Amino acid sequence: MTTPIIRRTIVHPSAWRGSDFKSKDAFAEDISNKQIAAFVDAVRKAKKAGLTLDTVSRATFDLSPIAADVERWHATIMDGRQFIMLRGFLMKEYPLEDISMMYYGLGVQFGTAVSQSVLGDRLGEVMDYSDIDPNERAYRNKMFLTLHTDINDILGMLGVRKARTGGASQYASVITIHNEILARRPDLLEPLYEGYHYHLRGEEAPGDLPYTPHKVPVFSTKDGVLSCRWVDGYMQAAAKYLGVEMSPKLVEALEFFDDVAREVQVEFIHEPGEIIFANNLTMLHGRAAFENSGNPAEKRLLLRLWLDVDGPRKRPRVPEVAIWQGDTIGKQAGKRPTYDGEEWDRERYARSDVKRTGKKELVS
């Protein structure tokens, strides 16, 4: 099913370009002493009650002293610019266990944390494990990662350690991309609204097909609201697995989408103590390739959350954007998030950054 195509410029606070931000100050908020005190006290209460990351919830992680701030941040993610950066979490003053609970406890104010891979990891480690297995999924290697969406409503990223070199984070507005395609190549909207099948990279549930039986639209609308699902490499892998070439128009549309996304992205180094929450249906994110130091304890590390939103702020979405059952990757004992099937074109999926257009200086 192809949903109605929006053929008007979308005017919205989330229709930004990277060039709108002269520095991180344009979108970052420094955590105040009052807010830090609230996080620290919430962790203290949770630990006293015997709670862990596996058991803490919105109701049991008490952020009532800063409830107005939490609501404002949530509104920005869902209704405003669609992403926030909170910076200044005291990484050296508190153990990582406590910082992780502050981050997780804040995240569950916005939605329910869900599994991110067959590991069942609700707090995912974005770190290079390719020295253990070169076929690790993208968030567990060090290669260039194309702009993409994940599969849930809100994405969270907490910076813990930087790479020795590289590893810049990139974000782009889906609304801006749609507006640009409408203005410059409106003929490419139709194949993007139709989309293509997705390969599941070996993380399908037992008995399921290794690809989506339905086409997943890149753009879709419900109740007049635009959403996006975009993982180019998973579409390419499905085409290779199925032995069915994509139409020339779709190939052109996917390449143009990627070019526009690169033009309008913002790029910066994700510093330790910085947290980003982004609307995963209106924002793309990616990463430059990086190199770690020789010390395993100094590996680049971000902690990731996938959050499903309930209630009135849940973004309307069409069923076709679902990839896995329930749109969540279920835990499977004994499996790892790796895949080495011959249809997986690693070279294309992890291609170098040479293609990028309009490369700008990093936002600092």
C-alpha angles and dihedrals in degrees: 000000000000113000123219112289116236106231100180132079109267112228109201139132088250092061093095134139128217088244088064089071115071091179140351087271087078092067107012128093121202113228111245127224089250091054093047089050090052092051093047092049092047090054091048092052093045093051092046088055090052094249125152134184087275093057108027115108142176090270095048099042100076112212094150093126089065099030092128091055092048090051091049092051091048091050091052091052096047105028109016135040087341095230138060135191119208113190137184103057104161101245095170097042097055133039116258089247090063095042089050091053091048089053096043092044090054092046094055089057085069100040148322117300112233138188116283100194143357086288089071089232109169089175101044124202110225096202139125112270095157090110085068096040123359090206095066116135117269097266089055099053137060103239128118107280119209120230109274146144125250119223108260139066102264131023121206127194126183117191112224105157134005126225120254088245134001127356099129113174120232131199131180136186116245090202091057091047091051091048091050094049090048091052098042108025110012089162088071095059095080096060090044091053088049095048127174143262120286127224113224097213095229095304096105117124116265110283095017126120115263089238137039111271087213131058113256111221119229089209123025137165134211124174086357092299120128121226133175137210112185130167104142095187093056090054092049091050091051091052090051093046093048093044090228118127117224116246114266089242093055092047090052091047093051092049092047091048090053093047092051092046090056091049095055101035127116116223130196144144111267102227126207111271094030119119125195126193116186136179102250095207096053102032134065123205134191143160140228118235115268145190125220128213118257092260111093089206089062097053117137107267134184123170114224133205129193110199129190114207123218131192131027095337095057106119113240110246137175119244091242093072089069113104106171125035107286086003089274131104106238125221114259118191114237096013129112129202093259134117132180102170115147092242089065105099100202093174093057096039093049097033118158123265093255094108095059117122128209094013110192136187116280116267106244 
